[in-house]
């Protein structure tokens, strides 16, 4: 979940920081170099969910070490440090949740006001999901659960955009990668008018934004741990869809909790990288992703303990 810069951390709940140990600056050498990357490649809009990492951060770092080796220079100690951040609301959020739900119920409309908060949330979410399915001419079967319906909706949106742009569908790729490919193709198109005369740029930009908004969502996210953060993660996502706004207003003050994982010295993996670049990058990226998610789970469990709203 994106937040403003605090404590030197940049706009992401999950960061991999790569730190190169350079010579002593007191001796006239260059100061230590630190770079920060955001390997999710975007926001998941769920503070308890880590999206799949892109391999670029690891790839660039290993390329730099490989270049040092080719040039016959000493290989630097280069560490990838996985950092997890969890944001927790500091105040009582019941009234905020109620007010947000009421606005969504009025806009949907959903006649559930006054009932159980979670059931009201599900009614609103059902209305939104049904509206999206109707827009893309999808008719779910009675056997399909919500997760299957959400998955089918994302598939339909992406395939429709790829078809309109003449792209080969790539169902094996993560949804985010397909969105980025669609948007890149849009930027290179000179004529984006669709067959019915509508502006394909606006249509597909809206469609891909919808996929990103719902990329991480799944049925059960709130019920498995009904914290204020998870309620509001989901309500904000619904606000984004219903009210067509990119960034709904903040719901309250939040405190950040940080957990740092064990650093990985990429120098120790250079020989593996030189033998098999793709597999080495994939393995290190997966290891960093798992560490960040595991530490985020620890933070989520710790911050949820004792919460009452």
C-alpha positions in Angstrom: 0.0 0.0 0.0 1.6 3.2 -1.1 2.3 5.8 1.6 4.3 9.1 1.6 8.0 9.0 2.3 8.8 8.3 6.0 12.0 7.3 7.6 13.8 7.1 4.3 11.5 4.4 3.0 9.9 5.1 -0.4 6.3 4.5 -1.2 6.0 0.8 -0.6 5.2 -1.6 2.3 7.8 -4.0 0.9 11.3 -3.1 -0.2 14.4 -4.9 -1.1 17.4 -2.7 -0.3 20.7 -3.5 -2.0 23.7 -2.1 -0.2 27.2 -2.2 -1.6 30.1 -2.1 0.8 32.6 0.4 -0.6 36.0 1.5 0.7 36.2 3.7 3.7 35.2 7.3 2.9 37.6 8.7 5.5 40.4 7.4 3.3 39.1 9.6 0.5 37.2 6.8 -1.2 33.6 6.8 -2.3 30.9 6.7 0.4 28.7 3.5 0.8 26.1 3.2 -2.0 22.6 2.2 -1.2 19.8 1.6 -3.7 16.1 0.8 -3.0 13.9 -1.1 -5.4 10.2 -2.0 -5.3 10.2 -5.5 -6.7 6.4 -5.9 -6.8 6.3 -3.5 -9.7 3.2 -1.7 -8.3 0.8 -1.6 -5.4 -1.3 -4.6 -4.4 -3.6 -2.4 -2.3 -3.5 -5.1 0.4 -1.1 -4.4 3.2 -1.1 -8.1 4.2 -0.4 -9.4 0.7 2.9 -9.5 -1.1 2.5 -9.6 -4.9 4.9 -11.7 -7.0 8.3 -10.0 -7.3 9.8 -9.0 -10.6 13.4 -10.2 -11.1 14.9 -6.9 -12.3 16.3 -5.9 -8.9 18.3 -9.1 -8.5 19.2 -9.2 -12.2 20.7 -5.7 -12.3 22.7 -6.4 -9.1 24.1 -9.6 -10.4 24.9 -8.0 -13.8 27.0 -5.4 -12.0 28.9 -8.1 -10.1 29.4 -10.0 -13.4 30.8 -6.9 -15.0 33.3 -6.5 -12.2 34.4 -10.0 -12.7 34.8 -9.6 -16.5 36.9 -6.4 -16.0 39.2 -8.2 -13.5 38.2 -6.0 -10.6 37.6 -7.2 -7.0 34.0 -8.4 -6.5 32.1 -6.2 -4.2 30.1 -7.4 -1.2 26.6 -6.7 -2.4 23.7 -7.5 -0.1 20.0 -7.7 -0.8 18.1 -6.9 2.4 14.4 -7.8 2.4 12.4 -5.4 4.4 8.7 -5.8 5.4 6.4 -3.0 6.5 3.0 -3.3 8.1 0.7 -0.3 8.6 -1.8 -0.3 11.5 -4.4 2.3 12.2 -3.8 3.9 15.5 -7.3 4.9 16.4 -10.7 3.3 16.6 -11.9 2.8 13.0 -15.5 1.5 13.6 -17.1 4.8 12.6 -14.9 5.2 9.6 -15.8 1.7 8.4 -19.5 2.4 9.0 -19.4 5.7 7.1 -17.5 4.2 4.1 -19.9 1.3 3.9 -22.9 3.6 4.0 -21.5 5.7 1.0 -20.9 2.5 -1.0 -24.4 1.2 -0.1 -26.0 4.4 -1.3 -24.0 4.3 -4.6 -24.5 0.7 -5.4 -27.4 0.7 -4.1 -27.5 -2.0 -1.4 -30.2 -2.3 1.1 -28.2 -3.7 4.0 -27.8 -0.7 6.3 -27.8 -1.5 10.0 -26.9 -5.2 9.7 -23.7 -7.1 10.4 -20.7 -5.1 9.0 -19.1 -8.1 7.3 -22.3 -9.2 5.6 -22.9 -5.6 4.5 -19.5 -5.6 3.0 -20.2 -8.8 1.1 -23.5 -7.5 -0.3 -21.7 -4.4 -1.7 -18.9 -6.5 -3.1 -21.5 -8.8 -4.7 -23.2 -5.8 -6.4 -19.8 -4.5 -7.7 -18.8 -8.0 -9.0 -22.2 -8.5 -10.7 -21.9 -5.1 -12.4 -18.4 -5.9 -13.7 -19.6 -9.3 -15.0 -22.6 -7.7 -16.8 -20.3 -5.1 -18.4 -18.1 -7.8 -19.8 -21.0 -10.1 -20.7 -20.1 -12.8 -18.2 -22.7 -15.2 -16.8 -21.2 -17.2 -13.8 -22.5 -20.6 -13.2 -24.1 -21.5 -9.8 -21.1 -23.8 -9.1 -18.6 -20.9 -9.3 -17.4 -19.3 -6.1 -16.3 -15.7 -5.8 -12.7 -16.4 -6.4 -13.5 -18.3 -9.6 -15.7 -15.4 -10.7 -13.1 -12.8 -10.0 -10.5 -14.9 -11.9 -12.8 -15.3 -14.8 -13.5 -11.6 -14.9 -9.8 -10.7 -15.0 -9.2 -13.3 -17.7 -12.0 -11.8 -19.8 -10.7 -8.2 -19.4 -7.2 -9.1 -20.3 -8.1 -11.3 -23.3 -10.4 -8.6 -24.6 -7.7 -6.0 -24.5 -5.1 -8.3 -26.0 -7.5 -9.2 -28.8 -8.3 -5.5 -29.6 -4.6 -4.7 -29.8 -3.7 -7.8 -31.8 -1.5 -9.2 -29.0 -0.9 -12.9 -28.4 -2.5 -13.9 -25.1 0.0 -15.0 -22.5 -2.1 -16.7 -19.8 1.0 -18.1 -18.2 2.2 -14.6 -17.2 1.2 -12.8 -14.0 -1.7 -10.4 -14.6 0.5 -7.4 -13.9 2.9 -8.3 -16.6 0.0 -8.7 -19.1 -1.3 -5.3 -18.0 2.1 -3.7 -18.6 2.4 -5.3 -22.0 -1.1 -4.0 -23.0 -0.3 -0.5 -21.8 3.0 -0.5 -23.7 1.1 -1.6 -26.8 -1.4 1.2 -26.3 1.4 3.8 -26.1 2.8 2.6 -29.5 -0.6 2.6 -31.3 -1.2 5.5 -33.6 -4.9 4.8 -33.9 -6.8 3.5 -30.8 -10.4 3.9 -32.1 -12.4 0.7 -31.7 -14.8 -0.7 -34.2 -17.8 1.1 -32.6 -16.0 4.5 -32.7 -15.1 4.7 -29.0 -11.6 5.7 -27.9 -9.8 2.4 -27.2 -7.2 4.2 -25.1 -9.7 5.2 -22.5 -11.5 1.9 -22.6 -8.4 -0.2 -22.1 -6.8 2.1 -19.6 -9.9 1.8 -17.5 -10.0 -2.0 -18.0 -6.3 -2.5 -17.0 -6.7 -0.2 -14.0 -9.6 -2.5 -12.9 -7.4 -5.6 -13.2 -4.7 -4.0 -11.1 -7.2 -2.9 -8.5 -8.6 -6.4 -8.1 -5.4 -8.3 -8.8 -4.7 -9.3 -5.2 -8.2 -9.6 -3.9 -9.7 -12.9 -2.9 -12.8 -14.0 -1.0 -11.8 -14.7 2.6 -9.2 -11.9 3.0 -11.4 -10.1 5.5 -13.1 -13.1 7.2 -9.8 -14.9 7.9 -8.5 -12.0 9.9 -11.2 -9.2 10.3 -8.9 -6.4 11.3 -9.7 -2.7 10.6 -6.9 -2.8 8.1 -8.3 -5.6 6.1 -11.8 -4.1 6.2 -10.5 -0.8 4.9 -8.2 -2.4 2.4 -11.3 -4.0 0.8 -13.5 -0.9 1.2 -10.9 1.3 -0.4 -10.6 -1.1 -3.3 -14.4 -0.9 -3.8 -14.4 2.9 -3.5 -11.8 3.0 -6.3 -14.1 0.9 -8.5 -17.5 2.4 -7.6 -16.4 6.1 -7.5 -13.8 5.9 -10.3 -11.1 7.5 -8.2 -7.4 6.4 -8.1 -6.7 7.4 -4.5 -9.6 7.5 -2.1 -9.0 9.9 0.9 -7.0 8.5 3.8 -9.1 6.8 6.4 -7.0 7.7 9.5 -3.5 7.9 11.0 -1.4 4.8 10.7 1.7 3.6 12.4 4.4 1.7 10.5 6.0 -1.5 11.8 9.1 -2.8 10.2 10.8 -6.2 10.1 14.2 -6.8 8.4 15.0 -10.2 7.0 18.4 -11.9 6.7 20.6 -10.2 4.1 21.7 -12.2 1.1 25.2 -11.6 -0.1 24.8 -11.7 -3.9 28.5 -12.2 -4.3 28.1 -15.7 -3.1 25.7 -16.5 -5.9 27.8 -15.0 -8.7 29.2 -18.3 -9.9 25.7 -19.8 -10.1 24.5 -16.8 -12.0 27.4 -17.1 -14.5 26.4 -20.8 -15.1 22.6 -20.3 -15.2 21.4 -16.7 -15.2 17.7 -17.2 -15.5 17.4 -19.9 -12.8 19.6 -18.1 -10.4 17.6 -14.9 -10.6 14.3 -16.8 -10.3 15.5 -18.6 -7.2 16.9 -15.5 -5.4 13.8 -13.5 -6.3 11.5 -16.3 -4.9 13.6 -16.5 -1.8 13.4 -12.7 -1.2 9.6 -12.8 -1.9 9.1 -15.6 0.6 11.1 -13.8 3.3 9.2 -10.6 2.9 5.8 -12.4 3.0 6.8 -14.5 6.0 7.9 -11.4 7.9 4.8 -9.5 6.9 2.7 -12.4 8.3 4.6 -12.1 11.6 3.9 -8.4 11.7 0.3 -8.8 10.8 -0.2 -11.4 13.5 1.5 -9.2 16.1 -0.3 -6.0 15.2 -3.7 -7.8 15.1 -3.3 -9.3 18.6 -5.5 -7.4 21.0 -7.1 -5.1 18.5 -10.8 -4.2 19.3 -12.9 -1.8 17.3 
